[in-house]
Amino acid sequence: MNPHPTLPQRGRDDVAAPTPSLPRERGREEQRIWRALAEINDPEMPINLVDLGVVYGIALEDRTVRVRLTFTAMGCPASDMIIGDIRERLLAEPGVDAVAIDIVWDPPWSAARMTVEGREALRAWGLSV
């Protein structure tokens, strides 16, 4: 499972082969999946899921993307919507035929998991982080 140590450059659109076999191509495919996840906003806050820090990792298994996901709180009222948004967005990616989402609670989410960009986005909306 590949956690995002650094979010790939946004705005670039290098598309890897649908089923990469070389390590370099696999890295491009993972970057493309991270960028797709970064396009999905939390429905309750003005921040994308990657910058919010709720995506703990991804794994590519043939034509399946496995996502390790948490929520900011148990019983999150937007959880079904977020899961649906992830599935819909990733299934739109070339070479992705299935999406598996593993909900994890350990380690628990905290604001420390947010990226600098995520913190700035929330501050711009007047939210304290």
N, C-alpha and C positions, 0 to 999 in steps of 0.2 A: 504494500500500500504506500503510495507516494504522497507524503504530506507536502504542502507547498512551502519550501524554505524561502523562496522569493516568488512573488507573483510574476508570471511572464509579462513582458512588455505588452501593454495594451495598444490596440490600434494596428498592430501588425497582423497580417493575414496569411502566414505561411501554412499551407495545407499539406499535411503528410498523407501518405498512401493510406487507404482505409484499413489495411491489415499490415502494419509495418513489421519487418523482421529484423532490421538492423538496429542496434542500440540508439544511434543518432536519430533515426526515424521514429523510434518509440518515444524519445524525448520530445520531439516535435508534436507527436500525437497527444502526449500528456499536457503539453503547454496549450494546445488547442482546446482540450477539455477544460483546463483551468480557466481559460479565457471565456469559454461558454458559460461556466458556472458563475463567473464574475459579472455576467450580463443579467443575472437573476437577482432582483432586489427583494429584500425582506418586505413583506406586505405591510408591516406596521412601523417600519423605520426607514428613513431615506439613506439606505446603505445596502450594498450588495452582499450576498452570502459569504463570499470569500473574504472581503474586507471585514465583515462582522466576525469572522473566525469560527463559523459553525461547521465548515467543511474540514474535517480532520484529515482526510486523505482520499486518494483515488487509486484504483488499480484497473489496468486494462487486461482483460482476459478474452482473447480472440476478438469477437465483435461485441463483447459485453463490457460496459463500464460499471465498476463497483464503486460506490461512494460511501465513505464513512461520514455520517452526519450527526450532529447534535442540535439541540435547541437551547435558547437562552434560559428556558425554564421548563420543567416538566409540566405537562398539561397545556403546552403552548396552543392557543386557539387557532393559530395559523399553520400548524404542522402539516395537515393534509394538503393545504394549498401549496406550501413550500415543496413538499414531496412531488406533487403533481407538476409544478413548474419545472423542477429538476428533470423529471422524466421527459416532459414535453420538449424542453430545450435540448437535452442531450440526444434524444432520438432524432432530432433534426440534423445532427452532425453526420457527415458522410462516414460510412463504415461502422456506425453504431446501430446494432440491431436490438440490443436489450440493455436495460439499466437496472442494476440491483442496488438498493439503498439499505445500508446497515445503520440503524439508529444506535448510537452509543452514548453512554452517560459518564464514562470514565475515560479521561479526566473530565470533571464538570466544566462547563463553559464559564468563563469569566471575561470581564472587559479587557483583561491583559492579552487575550487571544486576538483582539482586533488589530488590524494594520494601522499604520500611521495615517494612510488615506481614509480609512474608516473613521478614525477619531476626528479627523478634520471635517469629514462630511457631517458627522453628528454635531460637532461644535458650530458649523455653519448654520445648522437648523436650530441653534440655541439649546442643544442638549448637552448636559454635563457628562464627561467621561473621564 
